[in-house]
């Protein structure tokens, strides 16, 4: 009898130890820091590979959605995006009849596998994945659970990549380049490198939520007219005079929100380039700040990343649709031709048409989404650009930050005010529509 009691006691102690160990590793792998690091790794690779802003927005969206869907079976209070995002069908159901799955690990795996498929520098993501797997093992994750969780994450990744494969991205790689015409009002390549126009067919990319690229068409820009006192001439002179009279704060704002992924520098016969974060990458960094500051758990964190990236991606589609509809010439070109041939804007003019302002559209859409998630008066310190040598800036709300990002393009000398003001309206419409359409 005593032996039986002792045996039962030993089994009970073993079960308690196993439960304690299980709880320990579950807590460790559910730390949102794994997702935070994953997003930062993806951003660093996007910067390294020099993806354009629209393409970068696509690279952020699919991995974030994959991670969300892979984690959701462990957090069923969160609704699936299947049936809500265009053409997304339900994710494969996990088979737990013979194995256990940790869905937080699966989400990490799904994020990284999808991200790896969309970048160029695959070894950088491979190394990161292996590092985190070792951390999971060190945290005490049983091998069988690690294997099954990774396998499920890869199943979800495969499903998301199949969905992504049908968004027309690959087809647009073969579409004709933007046609340069002898038209005074039409966009022309700008100094110093006179690069060809980026992504003239981005409006052919399948949207995530909006009904189509032209759902939120802004009112057209002012008619091209350089006669004195015309609306367009006044807008050109506003850019010229604003830049010529910038104060220290305005100069800092322009630099802080530059977010140009490729800035070339010319010294005599030598040319070198500086790589920086994209505007969408900056807002994904702000999403990271919000989640950390709010002490969001891992599911809330991945939801923040997914919803912010969806807003950004659709905002780029909407904005680029208008850019290549109006095809408006940049201030730098007009000012150099008609006003001051030696004038150089503080920021390097990006290689695509002027109207509407991409920063204004995408920042506004992201700010609307983050405001829905974290509230109207979410004050935060934005240190996303510190690693690029820029000082931290503080904001009392996401909308305040988006407004500053928008007007920064006037200070940078690369946009007329209508592109900024109407871009803000366009972006807020996109963001509000996404908020209204999605259940989350």
C-alpha positions as CSV (number, residue, x, y, z in Angstrom):
1,X,0.0,0.0,0.0
2,X,2.8,2.3,0.9
3,X,4.6,1.4,-2.4
4,X,1.5,2.3,-4.4
5,X,1.1,5.6,-2.5
6,X,4.7,6.4,-3.1
7,X,4.4,5.5,-6.7
8,X,1.4,7.7,-7.2
9,X,3.2,10.5,-5.3
10,X,6.1,10.1,-7.7
11,X,3.9,10.3,-10.8
12,X,2.2,13.4,-9.3
13,X,5.5,15.1,-8.8
14,X,6.6,14.2,-12.3
15,X,3.4,15.7,-13.7
16,X,3.8,18.8,-11.7
17,X,7.4,19.2,-12.9
18,X,6.3,18.6,-16.5
19,X,3.5,21.1,-16.2
20,X,5.9,23.7,-14.7
21,X,8.3,23.1,-17.5
22,X,5.6,23.4,-20.1
23,X,4.3,26.6,-18.6
24,X,7.8,28.0,-18.5
25,X,8.5,27.5,-22.2
26,X,4.9,28.6,-23.2
27,X,5.5,31.9,-21.4
28,X,8.9,32.3,-23.0
29,X,7.7,31.7,-26.6
30,X,4.7,33.9,-26.2
31,X,6.9,36.9,-25.6
32,X,6.0,39.5,-28.2
33,X,9.7,40.3,-28.5
34,X,10.0,37.4,-31.0
35,X,7.6,39.1,-33.3
36,X,9.1,42.5,-32.7
37,X,12.5,41.2,-33.7
38,X,11.1,39.4,-36.7
39,X,9.6,42.6,-38.1
40,X,12.9,44.5,-37.4
41,X,14.8,41.7,-39.2
42,X,12.4,42.0,-42.2
43,X,12.8,45.8,-42.2
44,X,16.6,45.6,-42.1
45,X,16.6,43.2,-45.1
46,X,14.2,45.5,-47.0
47,X,16.6,48.4,-46.4
48,X,19.6,46.2,-47.5
49,X,17.8,45.0,-50.6
50,X,16.6,48.5,-51.5
51,X,13.0,47.7,-52.3
52,X,10.8,50.6,-53.5
53,X,8.1,51.9,-51.1
54,X,5.2,50.2,-52.9
55,X,7.0,46.9,-53.1
56,X,8.0,47.2,-49.5
57,X,4.4,47.6,-48.4
58,X,3.6,44.3,-50.0
59,X,6.5,42.6,-48.3
60,X,5.2,43.8,-44.9
61,X,1.6,42.8,-45.5
62,X,1.8,39.1,-46.4
63,X,4.2,37.9,-43.6
64,X,2.1,39.9,-41.0
65,X,-1.1,38.3,-42.2
66,X,0.5,34.9,-42.3
67,X,1.7,35.2,-38.7
68,X,-1.7,36.4,-37.5
69,X,-3.5,33.5,-39.2
70,X,-1.0,30.9,-37.9
71,X,-1.4,32.2,-34.3
72,X,-5.1,32.5,-34.4
73,X,-6.0,28.9,-33.6
74,X,-4.4,29.5,-30.2
75,X,-6.3,32.8,-29.8
76,X,-9.8,32.1,-31.1
77,X,-11.2,35.4,-29.8
78,X,-9.5,37.0,-32.8
79,X,-11.5,36.6,-36.1
80,X,-9.8,35.3,-39.2
81,X,-9.0,37.5,-42.1
82,X,-10.2,34.7,-44.4
83,X,-13.3,35.9,-46.2
84,X,-12.5,39.5,-45.2
85,X,-9.4,40.1,-47.4
86,X,-9.8,39.8,-51.1
87,X,-9.6,36.2,-52.3
88,X,-8.2,34.9,-49.0
89,X,-9.6,31.5,-48.2
90,X,-9.5,29.7,-44.8
91,X,-6.1,28.7,-43.6
92,X,-5.4,25.0,-43.3
93,X,-6.8,23.5,-40.1
94,X,-4.1,22.3,-37.7
95,X,-4.0,18.5,-37.2
96,X,-3.6,18.0,-33.4
97,X,-4.8,14.4,-33.3
98,X,-1.2,13.0,-32.9
99,X,0.9,16.1,-32.1
100,X,0.7,19.3,-30.1
101,X,1.2,22.7,-31.8
102,X,2.4,25.9,-30.2
103,X,0.7,28.5,-32.4
104,X,2.9,31.4,-31.3
105,X,5.9,29.4,-32.7
106,X,3.9,28.7,-35.8
107,X,3.2,32.4,-36.2
108,X,6.9,33.2,-36.0
109,X,7.7,30.5,-38.6
110,X,4.9,31.7,-41.0
111,X,6.1,35.3,-40.8
112,X,9.7,34.4,-41.6
113,X,9.0,31.9,-44.3
114,X,6.7,34.3,-46.2
115,X,9.0,37.1,-45.7
116,X,11.9,35.0,-47.0
117,X,10.0,34.3,-50.2
118,X,9.5,38.0,-50.9
119,X,13.1,39.4,-50.4
120,X,16.4,38.9,-52.2
121,X,18.8,38.3,-49.3
122,X,17.3,34.9,-48.2
123,X,20.4,33.8,-46.2
124,X,19.9,36.7,-43.8
125,X,16.4,35.4,-43.0
126,X,17.6,31.8,-42.8
127,X,20.2,32.8,-40.2
128,X,17.7,34.6,-38.2
129,X,15.2,31.7,-38.3
130,X,17.9,29.3,-37.0
131,X,18.9,31.7,-34.2
132,X,15.3,31.9,-33.0
133,X,14.9,28.1,-33.2
134,X,17.9,27.7,-31.0
135,X,16.4,30.1,-28.5
136,X,13.2,28.1,-28.5
137,X,15.2,24.9,-27.7
138,X,17.1,26.7,-25.0
139,X,13.7,27.8,-23.5
140,X,12.8,24.2,-23.1
141,X,10.4,23.7,-26.1
142,X,10.1,19.9,-26.6
143,X,11.5,18.8,-29.9
144,X,8.3,17.2,-31.1
145,X,6.3,20.3,-30.3
146,X,8.9,22.6,-32.0
147,X,8.8,20.4,-35.1
148,X,5.0,20.3,-35.3
149,X,4.7,24.0,-34.7
150,X,7.3,24.8,-37.4
151,X,5.5,22.5,-39.8
152,X,2.1,24.1,-39.2
153,X,3.7,27.6,-39.6
154,X,5.1,26.4,-43.0
155,X,1.7,25.1,-44.0
156,X,0.1,28.5,-43.3
157,X,3.0,30.2,-45.1
158,X,2.4,28.0,-48.2
159,X,-1.3,28.9,-48.2
160,X,-0.5,32.7,-47.9
161,X,2.2,32.5,-50.6
162,X,-0.2,30.8,-52.9
163,X,-2.7,33.6,-52.3
164,X,0.0,36.3,-52.8
165,X,1.1,34.6,-56.0
166,X,-2.3,35.6,-57.6
167,X,-2.1,39.3,-56.8
168,X,-0.7,40.2,-60.2
169,X,2.7,41.3,-58.9
170,X,4.7,38.9,-61.0
171,X,2.8,40.0,-64.1
172,X,3.5,43.7,-63.5
173,X,7.2,42.9,-63.6
174,X,6.9,42.5,-67.4
175,X,4.6,45.5,-68.1
176,X,5.9,48.5,-70.2
177,X,7.9,51.2,-68.6
178,X,6.5,54.7,-68.1
179,X,6.6,56.6,-71.3
180,X,8.4,59.9,-71.3
181,X,6.7,62.5,-73.5
182,X,7.4,66.0,-74.6
183,X,4.7,67.5,-72.4
184,X,5.4,70.4,-70.1
185,X,3.0,69.3,-67.5
186,X,4.0,65.6,-67.5
187,X,6.4,64.0,-65.0
188,X,10.1,63.9,-66.1
189,X,13.0,62.1,-64.5
190,X,14.7,64.3,-61.9
191,X,18.3,64.9,-60.7
192,X,20.7,63.6,-59.7
193,X,20.3,60.2,-61.3
194,X,17.2,60.7,-63.6
195,X,15.9,57.3,-62.7
196,X,12.9,55.8,-64.6
197,X,9.5,56.0,-62.9
198,X,8.9,53.4,-60.2
199,X,6.0,51.0,-60.4
200,X,3.8,52.7,-63.0
201,X,1.4,49.7,-62.9
202,X,1.0,49.4,-59.2
203,X,-2.7,50.0,-59.6
204,X,-2.9,46.5,-61.2
205,X,-1.9,44.9,-57.9
206,X,-4.9,43.2,-56.1
207,X,-6.0,45.3,-53.1
208,X,-6.4,43.7,-49.7
209,X,-9.7,45.5,-48.6
210,X,-10.5,48.4,-50.8
211,X,-12.8,47.6,-53.8
212,X,-10.3,48.8,-56.4
213,X,-7.5,51.2,-56.9
214,X,-9.8,54.0,-58.0
215,X,-12.3,53.8,-55.2
216,X,-11.0,56.9,-53.5
217,X,-9.9,59.1,-56.4
218,X,-9.0,62.6,-55.1
219,X,-10.0,65.7,-56.9
220,X,-7.6,66.5,-59.8
221,X,-4.6,68.7,-59.3
222,X,-4.6,72.3,-60.3
223,X,-4.4,72.7,-64.1
224,X,-0.9,73.2,-65.4
225,X,-0.6,76.9,-65.9
226,X,2.6,79.0,-65.4
227,X,1.0,82.4,-65.9
228,X,1.4,84.6,-62.9
229,X,-1.4,84.4,-60.4
230,X,-2.7,81.1,-61.7
231,X,-3.3,78.5,-59.0
232,X,-0.6,76.2,-60.2
233,X,2.0,79.1,-60.4
234,X,1.2,80.0,-56.8
235,X,1.7,76.4,-55.7
236,X,5.1,76.3,-57.4
237,X,6.1,79.6,-55.8
238,X,4.9,78.3,-52.4
239,X,7.4,75.4,-52.7
240,X,10.2,77.7,-53.9
241,X,9.7,80.3,-51.2
242,X,9.1,77.8,-48.4
243,X,12.3,76.0,-49.1
244,X,14.3,79.2,-49.4
245,X,13.1,80.3,-46.0
246,X,13.1,77.1,-43.9
247,X,13.8,77.3,-40.3
248,X,15.6,74.8,-38.2
249,X,12.5,72.9,-37.1
250,X,11.1,72.6,-40.6
251,X,14.5,71.3,-41.8
252,X,14.5,68.7,-39.1
253,X,10.9,67.7,-40.0
254,X,11.8,67.3,-43.6
255,X,14.8,65.1,-42.8
256,X,13.0,63.0,-40.2
257,X,10.3,61.9,-42.6
258,X,12.5,61.6,-45.7
259,X,12.3,57.8,-45.7
260,X,13.9,57.6,-49.2
261,X,15.2,54.0,-49.5
262,X,18.0,55.1,-51.9
263,X,19.7,58.5,-51.8
264,X,22.6,58.9,-54.2
265,X,25.6,61.2,-53.4
266,X,27.9,62.6,-56.0
267,X,31.4,63.9,-55.2
268,X,33.2,64.8,-58.4
269,X,33.4,61.5,-60.4
270,X,32.5,59.4,-57.4
271,X,29.0,58.3,-56.6
272,X,27.8,56.4,-53.5
273,X,24.4,55.7,-52.1
274,X,22.8,55.8,-48.7
275,X,20.2,53.2,-47.8
276,X,17.3,54.2,-45.6
277,X,14.0,52.9,-44.3
278,X,10.9,53.3,-46.6
279,X,7.9,55.4,-45.4
280,X,5.9,52.3,-44.9
281,X,8.7,50.8,-42.9
282,X,8.7,53.9,-40.7
283,X,5.0,53.4,-39.9
284,X,5.6,49.7,-39.2
285,X,8.2,50.9,-36.8
286,X,5.6,53.2,-35.2
287,X,3.3,50.2,-34.9
288,X,6.1,48.4,-33.1
289,X,6.4,51.3,-30.7
290,X,2.7,51.4,-30.0
291,X,2.5,47.6,-29.3
292,X,5.5,47.8,-26.9
293,X,4.3,50.9,-25.1
294,X,0.9,49.4,-24.6
295,X,2.4,46.1,-23.3
296,X,0.4,44.3,-26.0
297,X,0.6,40.5,-25.8
298,X,1.8,38.5,-28.8
299,X,-1.6,38.2,-30.5
300,X,-2.4,41.9,-30.1
301,X,1.1,42.7,-31.4
302,X,0.7,40.6,-34.6
303,X,-2.8,42.0,-35.1
304,X,-1.3,45.5,-34.9
305,X,1.3,44.6,-37.5
306,X,-1.2,42.9,-39.8
307,X,-3.8,45.7,-39.7
308,X,-1.2,48.5,-40.1
309,X,0.4,46.7,-43.0
310,X,-2.9,46.2,-44.7
311,X,-3.8,49.9,-44.4
312,X,-0.3,50.8,-45.8
313,X,-0.5,48.4,-48.7
314,X,-4.0,49.5,-49.9
315,X,-3.0,53.1,-49.4
316,X,0.0,52.7,-51.8
317,X,-2.3,51.1,-54.4
318,X,-4.8,54.0,-54.1
319,X,-2.0,56.6,-54.2
320,X,-0.1,55.1,-57.1
321,X,-3.3,54.8,-59.1
322,X,-3.6,58.6,-58.9
323,X,0.1,59.3,-59.5
324,X,0.0,57.6,-62.9
325,X,-3.4,59.1,-63.7
326,X,-2.4,62.7,-63.3
327,X,1.3,62.2,-64.1
328,X,2.1,65.7,-62.7
329,X,5.5,67.2,-63.0
330,X,7.6,67.7,-59.9
331,X,8.5,71.1,-58.4
332,X,12.2,70.6,-59.0
333,X,11.7,70.3,-62.7
334,X,9.5,73.3,-63.0
335,X,11.6,75.5,-60.8
336,X,14.8,74.6,-62.6
337,X,13.3,75.2,-66.0
338,X,11.4,78.4,-65.4
339,X,12.5,80.1,-62.1
340,X,15.9,79.1,-60.8
341,X,18.1,76.7,-62.7
342,X,20.4,76.3,-59.7
343,X,17.7,75.5,-57.1
344,X,18.0,72.1,-55.4
345,X,15.4,70.8,-52.9
346,X,16.5,69.8,-49.4
347,X,15.4,66.2,-50.1
348,X,16.2,64.2,-53.2
349,X,13.1,64.0,-55.4
350,X,11.7,60.4,-55.6
351,X,11.4,58.9,-59.1
352,X,7.6,59.0,-59.7
353,X,4.9,61.6,-60.5
354,X,4.0,64.2,-57.9
355,X,0.3,63.9,-57.3
356,X,-0.8,62.8,-54.7
357,X,1.8,62.8,-52.0
358,X,2.6,59.2,-51.0
359,X,3.7,60.2,-47.5
360,X,0.4,62.0,-47.0
361,X,-1.8,59.1,-48.2
362,X,0.0,56.2,-46.5
363,X,0.7,58.0,-43.3
364,X,-2.9,59.1,-42.9
365,X,-4.2,55.6,-43.6
366,X,-1.8,54.0,-41.1
367,X,-2.6,56.7,-38.5
368,X,-6.3,56.1,-38.8
369,X,-5.8,52.3,-38.3
370,X,-3.4,52.8,-35.3
371,X,-5.8,55.3,-33.8
372,X,-8.6,52.7,-34.0
373,X,-6.4,50.2,-32.3
374,X,-4.8,52.4,-29.6
375,X,-6.9,55.5,-29.2
376,X,-7.0,59.2,-30.2
377,X,-4.5,60.5,-27.7
378,X,-1.7,57.9,-27.8
379,X,1.4,59.9,-27.0
380,X,4.7,58.3,-28.0
381,X,8.3,59.0,-28.8
382,X,9.3,58.1,-32.3
383,X,12.9,56.8,-32.3
384,X,12.5,54.7,-35.5
385,X,15.0,57.0,-37.4
386,X,17.6,57.2,-34.6
387,X,19.7,54.4,-36.2
388,X,19.8,56.5,-39.4
389,X,21.3,59.4,-37.5
390,X,18.1,61.4,-36.9
391,X,16.9,62.6,-33.5
392,X,13.8,61.2,-31.8
393,X,10.6,63.2,-32.2
394,X,7.6,63.1,-29.8
395,X,3.9,63.1,-30.8
396,X,0.7,63.3,-28.9
397,X,-1.2,61.1,-31.4
398,X,-0.8,59.1,-34.6
399,X,-2.8,61.7,-36.5
400,X,-0.5,64.5,-35.4
401,X,2.5,62.4,-36.6
402,X,0.7,61.7,-40.0
403,X,0.0,65.5,-40.4
404,X,3.7,66.3,-39.8
405,X,4.8,63.5,-42.2
406,X,2.5,65.1,-44.8
407,X,3.7,68.7,-44.5
408,X,7.3,67.5,-44.4
409,X,7.1,67.0,-48.2
410,X,6.5,70.7,-48.7
411,X,9.5,71.5,-46.5
412,X,11.5,68.9,-48.5
413,X,10.7,70.7,-51.7
414,X,9.2,67.7,-53.5
415,X,5.4,68.3,-53.3
416,X,2.9,71.1,-53.9
417,X,0.3,71.7,-51.2
418,X,-2.7,70.2,-53.0
419,X,-0.8,66.9,-53.2
420,X,-0.4,67.0,-49.5
421,X,-3.8,68.2,-48.4
422,X,-5.8,66.0,-50.9
423,X,-3.4,63.2,-50.1
424,X,-4.3,63.4,-46.4
425,X,-8.0,63.2,-47.3
426,X,-7.4,60.3,-49.6
427,X,-5.4,58.4,-47.0
428,X,-8.0,59.0,-44.3
429,X,-10.7,57.7,-46.6
430,X,-8.7,54.5,-47.3
431,X,-7.9,54.0,-43.6
432,X,-11.5,54.6,-42.5
433,X,-12.9,52.3,-45.1
434,X,-10.6,49.5,-44.0
435,X,-11.5,50.0,-40.3
436,X,-15.2,49.9,-41.2
437,X,-14.9,46.8,-43.4
438,X,-12.8,44.5,-41.2
439,X,-13.9,42.7,-38.1
440,X,-11.2,42.8,-35.5
